[in-house]
Amino acid sequence: MIQDLINELKKSDIEYSEDEPLAQKSTFKIGGKARLFVAPKDTKSFITTLRKTVDSNTKFFILGGGSNVVFPDGTYDGAIISTQNLNKITTEIEPLDANTIYVTCQAGTPISSFINYCIKNSLTGAEQFAGLPGSVGGATFMNARCFEKSISDILHKTEHFTISKKYDDNEANPQIVETPFNAADWDYKKSPFQHEKDDRSTERKLILSSTFKLIKAPDKDKEKIESECKKYISARIDKGHFKFPSAGSVFKNNRDFGEPSGAIIDKAGLCGTKIGNAQIAPFHGNFIVNIGNATADDIKQLVKFTQNRVKKLYGFCLEPEIIFIEN
Ligand SMILES: Cc1cc2nc3c(=O)[nH]c(=O)nc-3n(C[C@H](O)[C@H](O)[C@H](O)COP(=O)(O)OP(=O)(O)OC[C@H]3O[C@@H](n4cnc5c(N)ncnc54)[C@H](O)[C@@H]3O)c2cc1C
């Protein structure tokens, strides 16, 4: 199993580390170690790593920026495969309309780099995502939504790789699929890349890049775009987003509940509730914060506690947005 994968990675000259500490790789700053950690240096080695991982029947998790995940407390007995080195940005101009610009970001591109690129090149359309932690791949997978705008609202196409046991073992012809944006595949916090909770599933679509459709503004508007971005970052700072380690909103919002999840939790009097070193933020009902060496178990218990109290009081079942990675 994992030893077979290690042998294969060695043969392919792909760097890896064993027993890698995980806490600093997530914004929650929680977690034990990964038996194996791989950050492939380019798309080709990313695909090779995934193929060999599936072939060796090793469980795996694809890590973007780690801003929506809770790593387990003990040792993750599999491979954490990071996209951190897949971070190139390229631009293409729409031939029929020079004002429309397509910006392609490799999956591991930090959202902050994408935003800086937009500012530098006077591109407008993505300002709402300024200050969103994490990577382009993670934001695409989650269909992140910021200030009433979803990633799907600016998406033009994606490129993914389907990992499957049945692949045709031809390195020169990997199964990379380009998919034009199709609104029917996307919804609030839903993307076609999400899958059932099964790390060993052999049919998984892994995002290689996302292309966004943006508008080229005149160069004189660069400062305006930058100040819009700063406005959104300030709004996050004012809401206390960066006061403590967290993974952002814990629960999805549900229109049928009439109010955002944070307001429901606040109304239930749960803000400030602590389990171990995890706390429902006193300043934001939908944030659980790590107030000092919290464990994954603290977070899990606090999530369950909140769900139970809200269910009992209002009959709603809050759906978690954060992803627990199981040992
Ligand atoms: C302070 C704070 C504020 C936040 N505010 C918001 C907000 O306003 N709106 C919002 O929507 N979210 C918010 N979040 C949550 C989080 O930032 C987003 O969900 C983000 O888009 C996750 O990206 P990531 O790269 O960190 O993903 P990760 O946490 O690394 O991964 C998330 C999921 O995406 C999968 N994934 C990542 N890359 C790929 C890939 N290349 N192919 C296939 N699957 C992949 C992972 O396997 C995992 O299942 C916030 C988080 C924090 C800490």
The ligand as an ORCA input file, in Angstrom:
! r2SCAN-3c Opt
* xyz 0 1
  C     -11.140     33.570      7.549
  C     -11.865     32.775      6.500
  C     -12.859     33.377      5.732
  C     -13.531     32.635      4.753
  N     -14.490     33.260      3.999
  C     -15.148     32.571      3.052
  C     -16.132     33.214      2.237
  O     -16.383     34.404      2.339
  N     -16.781     32.452      1.310
  C     -16.500     31.134      1.138
  O     -17.115     30.492      0.267
  N     -15.564     30.498      1.885
  C     -14.885     31.179      2.836
  N     -13.914     30.554      3.588
  C     -13.651     29.118      3.394
  C     -12.507     28.809      2.410
  O     -11.588     29.880      2.369
  C     -13.011     28.534      1.012
  O     -13.870     27.420      0.992
  C     -11.852     28.298      0.031
  O     -12.333     28.483     -1.268
  C     -11.206     26.919      0.160
  O     -10.052     26.895     -0.658
  P      -8.746     26.066     -0.249
  O      -7.793     26.140     -1.368
  O      -8.246     26.526      1.069
  O      -9.342     24.614     -0.149
  P      -8.966     23.412      0.868
  O      -9.431     23.816      2.228
  O      -7.540     23.055      0.730
  O      -9.858     22.273      0.276
  C     -11.265     22.400      0.242
  C     -11.818     21.255     -0.608
  O     -11.434     21.472     -1.965
  C     -10.809     20.292     -2.485
  N      -9.830     20.710     -3.478
  C      -8.874     21.662     -3.342
  N      -8.160     21.770     -4.484
  C      -8.675     20.860     -5.348
  C      -8.366     20.477     -6.687
  N      -7.371     21.042     -7.372
  N      -9.119     19.510     -7.274
  C     -10.134     18.908     -6.593
  N     -10.453     19.213     -5.319
  C      -9.741     20.187     -4.706
  C     -10.175     19.637     -1.269
  O      -9.913     18.252     -1.498
  C     -11.257     19.874     -0.226
  O     -12.268     18.900     -0.359
  C     -13.207     31.273      4.561
  C     -12.186     30.668      5.327
  C     -11.520     31.425      6.282
  C     -10.417     30.779      7.075
*
